[in-house]
Amino acid sequence: GIFPVSFLKYPKLVGLSTPNNCFKGGFENLTCAQISSRLKYIDFDGLYTPQHCLKEHGLISSRINSFDYFGGLLPDCIFLQPRIEEASFAGNGFFGTLPQDVLNRNMKGLGLNLSRNFLVGTLPSTLNKSFWSKLDLSYNKFDGTIPNLIASEFSQVTSVILNNNRFSFASSPLSSKIEKLIVSQGNLLQDEPIYKRYR
């Protein structure tokens, strides 16, 4: 059925995890006022959702490609909650561009995982100012040039995973803070030597 957004407003809610759910729809009508100010962790991991849900309903596996994913536009308000530390929406049907505010937040976050969705467009230049320590944007449809990865003085980024998108070029040097970078695989990059270590 439809995910009840009223769950997010429960005043004592600190974390929410819904792995392998069979929800449909998305967060189209979600407002910031509907989210608990205590929310720290949210996990809508849908990596195995099609197989799980079709099996639960006795449907044949050939219908996986037409599966009605949970998704829609990204719920900006969730990422901007003052206490949010970790957010994963991997393997769903989210589409559209990535708002700058999702990366350029003023609170430290442990991890942001938006991999295996249908996100498009270029990455915001604020990537190098992100306070998320781990960013996974792999297996989407981002394109253009990868932004400068020299972190600003206040950046917390240590891990960036951008493989399997449609990036065409990346030439900026790396920040000394970045411990893990996966970017060349599955893109159309001119393979700069600095990235070869991080395949």
GIPEPE-V621100 format. One record per residue. RES is the residue in one letter. PHI is phi in radians with two decimals (none if undefined). D_FIRST is the distance of its C-alpha to the first C-alpha in Angstrom with 2 decimals. Layout:
BEGIN
res = {RES & RES}
phi = {PHI & PHI}
d_first = {D_FIRST & D_FIRST}
END
This chain:
BEGIN
res = {G & I & F & P & V & S & F & L & K & Y & P & K & L & V & G & L & S & T & P & N & N & C & F & K & G & G & F & E & N & L & T & C & A & Q & I & S & S & R & L & K & Y & I & D & F & D & G & L & Y & T & P & Q & H & C & L & K & E & H & G & L & I & S & S & R & I & N & S & F & D & Y & F & G & G & L & L & P & D & C & I & F & L & Q & P & R & I & E & E & A & S & F & A & G & N & G & F & F & G & T & L & P & Q & D & V & L & N & R & N & M & K & G & L & G & L & N & L & S & R & N & F & L & V & G & T & L & P & S & T & L & N & K & S & F & W & S & K & L & D & L & S & Y & N & K & F & D & G & T & I & P & N & L & I & A & S & E & F & S & Q & V & T & S & V & I & L & N & N & N & R & F & S & F & A & S & S & P & L & S & S & K & I & E & K & L & I & V & S & Q & G & N & L & L & Q & D & E & P & I & Y & K & R & Y & R}
phi = {none & -1.52 & -1.13 & -1.38 & -1.10 & -1.07 & -1.01 & -1.24 & -1.61 & -0.97 & -1.03 & -1.71 & -1.19 & -1.89 & -2.50 & -2.46 & -2.27 & -2.32 & -1.19 & 0.95 & -1.38 & -2.04 & -1.19 & -2.11 & 1.44 & -3.04 & -1.97 & -0.95 & -1.80 & -1.33 & -2.06 & -1.08 & -1.21 & -1.62 & -2.03 & -1.06 & -1.25 & -1.66 & -1.06 & -2.00 & -2.32 & -2.49 & -2.38 & -1.94 & -1.26 & -2.00 & -1.02 & -2.00 & -1.05 & -1.01 & -1.08 & -1.12 & -1.20 & -1.15 & -1.17 & -1.07 & -1.71 & 1.21 & -1.72 & -1.35 & -1.16 & -1.17 & -1.54 & -1.03 & -1.14 & -1.84 & -1.08 & -1.51 & -1.20 & -1.28 & 3.10 & 1.74 & -1.33 & -1.12 & -1.42 & -0.88 & -1.06 & -1.15 & -1.19 & -1.69 & -1.08 & -1.08 & -1.89 & -1.12 & -2.03 & -2.57 & -2.42 & -2.28 & -2.24 & -1.19 & 1.22 & -2.06 & -2.04 & -1.30 & -2.38 & 1.66 & -1.59 & -1.70 & -1.11 & -1.04 & -1.13 & -1.13 & -1.59 & -1.65 & -1.78 & -1.78 & -2.19 & -1.20 & -2.17 & -1.32 & -2.78 & -2.24 & -2.12 & -2.09 & -1.20 & 0.98 & -2.17 & -2.23 & -1.31 & -2.28 & 1.56 & -1.60 & -1.39 & -1.07 & -1.13 & -1.32 & -0.94 & -1.40 & -1.98 & -1.17 & -1.68 & -1.31 & -1.33 & -2.24 & -2.12 & -2.17 & -2.07 & -1.24 & 0.96 & -2.18 & -2.28 & -1.15 & -2.45 & 1.46 & -1.63 & -1.25 & -1.09 & -0.92 & -1.81 & -1.42 & -1.20 & -1.28 & -0.99 & -1.75 & -1.18 & -1.93 & -1.14 & -2.15 & -2.44 & -2.31 & -2.08 & -2.25 & -1.16 & 1.00 & -2.18 & -2.29 & -1.17 & -1.90 & -2.78 & -2.65 & -2.31 & -1.33 & -1.20 & -1.68 & -1.28 & -1.20 & -1.40 & -1.35 & -1.69 & -2.45 & -2.46 & -2.12 & -2.48 & -1.24 & -1.07 & 1.37 & -1.94 & -1.93 & -1.26 & -1.36 & -1.30 & -1.23 & -0.95 & -1.13 & -1.61 & -1.12 & -1.25 & -2.00 & -1.19}
d_first = {0.00 & 3.80 & 6.52 & 8.91 & 12.11 & 14.14 & 14.20 & 16.49 & 18.90 & 19.82 & 23.57 & 24.33 & 21.57 & 23.45 & 21.04 & 17.38 & 16.47 & 13.21 & 14.80 & 13.28 & 9.67 & 7.05 & 5.18 & 5.87 & 8.31 & 10.80 & 13.33 & 15.11 & 15.83 & 16.59 & 20.21 & 22.58 & 23.04 & 19.48 & 20.23 & 22.32 & 25.81 & 26.03 & 23.28 & 25.02 & 22.60 & 19.13 & 17.82 & 14.79 & 16.55 & 14.94 & 18.22 & 17.30 & 13.58 & 14.22 & 16.63 & 14.71 & 11.44 & 13.66 & 15.91 & 13.49 & 12.59 & 16.30 & 16.39 & 19.53 & 20.05 & 21.45 & 18.08 & 17.50 & 19.24 & 16.89 & 13.68 & 11.17 & 11.58 & 10.14 & 13.20 & 15.29 & 18.34 & 19.28 & 18.85 & 22.61 & 22.56 & 21.10 & 23.93 & 26.51 & 25.94 & 29.43 & 28.67 & 26.12 & 27.73 & 25.27 & 22.21 & 20.53 & 17.99 & 19.44 & 18.04 & 15.30 & 15.53 & 17.35 & 20.27 & 23.24 & 26.20 & 26.66 & 27.91 & 31.17 & 30.02 & 27.50 & 30.58 & 33.25 & 32.16 & 34.82 & 33.46 & 33.71 & 30.57 & 30.47 & 28.13 & 25.88 & 24.03 & 22.52 & 23.53 & 22.03 & 20.32 & 21.76 & 23.83 & 27.10 & 30.39 & 33.00 & 32.70 & 33.90 & 37.46 & 36.31 & 35.23 & 38.56 & 38.05 & 34.71 & 34.43 & 31.73 & 33.78 & 31.60 & 29.96 & 28.05 & 27.33 & 27.98 & 26.47 & 25.69 & 27.84 & 30.04 & 33.58 & 36.96 & 39.06 & 37.89 & 38.97 & 41.84 & 40.97 & 43.86 & 42.11 & 43.35 & 45.13 & 42.07 & 39.50 & 37.80 & 36.63 & 37.69 & 35.23 & 34.02 & 32.16 & 32.08 & 32.58 & 31.12 & 30.93 & 33.49 & 35.99 & 39.50 & 41.77 & 42.16 & 45.58 & 45.33 & 46.63 & 44.48 & 44.35 & 46.06 & 42.99 & 40.77 & 40.80 & 38.27 & 37.74 & 36.12 & 36.43 & 38.62 & 36.58 & 34.72 & 36.05 & 39.07 & 41.10 & 44.83 & 45.14 & 46.93 & 48.71 & 47.03 & 43.64 & 45.00 & 44.94 & 41.21 & 39.87}
END
